[in-house]
Amino acid sequence: MLDGHSHVAPLHSLAASLSGTNLERAGDHNQRVTLQAIRVGGQITRAELVELTGLTLPAIANITKRLLNEGLIMEAGRQHGGRGQPAILLQMNPDGCFSIGVNIDRDHITVVVLDLLGKVRARASREIDFAPPEVVAHFFRTEITAILQRTGLPLSRFIGIGVAMPDDIGRVPLPRCPDVYAAWHDVDVAGLFADILPLPVFVENDATAAALGELQFGHGLRHRSFFYILISGGLGGGIVVDGIQFRGARGRSGEIGFLPVRSDRTHARTLQEAVSLSALYDRLAAAGRPIDQPEQLCHLAGTPGEAVMDEWIELAADLMTDPLVATNCLVNPEAIFLGGRLPAPLVDRLAAALNHRLSDHHIPQVAPVLRAAMAADAPAVGAGMLPFTDRLLPSRAALMKTAEN
């Protein structure tokens, strides 16, 4: 997703998050920082890495030699135009390693394979309502076997599986949710996938994973503080502050869907009971226009469903305005991104309606509401980033772990 040569100058805004450290035994952190700088830079010289990371030239030389030997980066020619011998350009090796991202939701299952650049190399998805654990496991086993055979990607180069799913997936009451869906209560999700492939498994909230995908590959490369809202079978959110995900004391920050609703226009008790694909599908079914796939929402013109859609967007904008006013005042993000499975034209309509309402509020600063860069697969792609973050990319947790060793 990131290619082409980018000089260091445009990247200075990211320098704070790409700083190396002189802590003892933090070589792993410095390698992570260097690899991230190469990923963000696209193509970059060792001298530019020194300027960007703050590490010494000998340190950068040693780290890049190690990364080249491990096949994580590769040489990409020479930089011409300067004085002296042209410097060697370095870039990520997309085939350096791979990861698998899985998104489990109440209306679909999606599996993606990512390369080291975050490019989706293979994808499989199934529209299915409230799939129980055994169905999800069978789908994953079947599809990943087919993907490995079809692509020829060596399993030895895979470093992990990331799984993104709603918290309390079997507990939250949503329309048409069957009692058997409560089976998710007692499932060891990591074990479910580890039994299929011998890889580390990382489980994350779907909205948090989507925010991670946006941070690494979307608008997060320019907006380092934002609130991500995921519109799917439910409604979730993820908070990013200064390029770092803010998870809260128990990992439940950004849970916008659980905010209470008090409106004469709906019987919903929480925001996600009104603002979600589940709620929209229920409204359409009641109007005699049942659908079962998000893409069908783009084909309601001239049907009774068109008025239902218009009413839902206005209701969603009304109900979301106060929470977003609070978000602006409490978090002060640069932007608010709307993502998920709602088709792009409808996301744009909802964003416009929200921006209009927010402009009427006299608060210190109003962040624009924008469509997220990542599409419907954002949770799966974000999940696929989890193994890379654990093994290769810089994070505070990784730095602390390295410093303690």
Order of alpha helices (4+ residues) and beta strands (2+ residues): alpha-alpha-alpha-beta-beta-beta-beta-beta-alpha-beta-alpha-beta-alpha-beta-beta-beta-alpha-alpha-beta-alpha-beta-alpha-alpha
